[in-house]
Amino acid sequence: MLGALLAHVRQFSRQRRQQRQIARLSQADQAALAGQAAPDPRRVLVVRNDSIGDYLLFRPWLRQLAQQVRGRGQHLTLAANALWAPLARTWDADLFDELLEVEFGRFQTDLAYRADVLRGIGAGGYGEVIYPLHVREPAVENFIRFMRAPIRVASQGEHRQNAWFGLLDQGYTCLLPTVRETLFEYDRNAEFFNNWRRNTSGLTGNGDVAHLAKGSLPPLQIPVVPADAARFEGADGRPFIVLFPGASARQKQWPTGHFARLARGLYQRYGSQYRLVLAGSAADAAHAQRIQQAAGPAVPLESYCGQTNLPELAALLSRARLLISNDTVAAHLATQLGTPCLVVLMGENYGKFFPYPPALHQAPCRCLFPPEMEARFAQGDFSETRRSPDIRRIVPERVLAAAAALLAD
């Protein structure tokens, strides 16, 4: 009884906090957009605030969307997460007429910054606003209901138990349907694009990816400049294996000691046949140094952490013989580049980002999960777990054996 009472109190407190957040953001959004320009039907805004891996799986469908928009004589503006905006500017500048780089984490907490961003958006005078995320973020999309655009489109999305969505949904002129079962993110983007295309074209029918014409799926392609890739090749021409120890969340990081044991195992098995390279952001440099120290001075581990931007990381991975990575952007890049890949991950979102469907593979990509998750998946159980899977239970010996199998192919 006491537990139920405490749960009720916690729920009430969460609701009160959310109500205050809704009021605070709504007041700020309405004020910032009070002087917005008159809507111009030739101007389309796409808002994409999620992570790098999400964008990599959205890129083929952004290309399709851009073709539709330009075919109608309209101009496309992409409001991009600052995490991957440089990547979009480098690889996809042909898809949009304007790129708005937004720090969406700050956008949700810093009202002064949010107001500056929204005043810029309001000055754009957009006639259509598209929010294509399936996992919608209310604190981001809240401003759309104050836009004057006569067309405002989003997905029905998930997490519908959140009361905030009732308010947000009223601000859209069209909510596109979505199937309830788990879809790979590429397919989820296909679902949105096809429903959007049908809606804007006055067509009827199911927009799910399964109903696309055979051979019409846009490929996952990453452009790499050969000269950029060549700079990562050693003078001796030896192939290399990349270890990517970083991740967006601590629970997704395979432990430092495990990576060190793996590096020692790879060196013991292959000696000088392969260079061993650590890659990651500047934030991963200290982590990489700990791995080097734990592996010991006898194991030659090079580190490129903090020495590559996203396009350069792609160039590095394009020349790798194998990538061994956590569930992070490097694994998406390698899979889409055609570099053999071994992903060590928790498995709590099985089928959404990994494993990739076979039709999208350009090279072998194997996923390793904690033993209890492997057992559940073998029985066909892909339901949510009560507790987060423990990635530490994936032992280095399993990863070494899987890496050896991929290197033997």
Secondary structure, DSSP 8 states (H G I E B T S, - for coil): -HHHHHHHHHHHHHHHHHHHHHHHHHHHHHHHTTT----EEEEEEEEE-S-HHHHHHHHHHHHHHHHHHHHTT-EEEEEEETTTHHHHHHH-GGG-SEEEEE-HHHHTT-HHHHHHHHHHHHHT-EEEEEE--SS--HHHHGGGGG---SEEEEE--S-TT-THHHHHHTT-SEEE---SS---HHHHHHHHHHHHHHHHHT--S--SGGGS-TT----------HHHHHTTS-TT---EEEEE---SSGGGS--HHHHHHHHHHHHHHHGGGSEEEE---GGGHHHHHHHHHHH-TTS-EEE-TTS--HHHHHHHHHT-SEEEEESSHHHHHHHHHT--EEEE---TTTTTSSS--GGG-SS-EEEE--HHHHHHHHTT-----SS---GGGS-HHHHHHHHHHHHH-
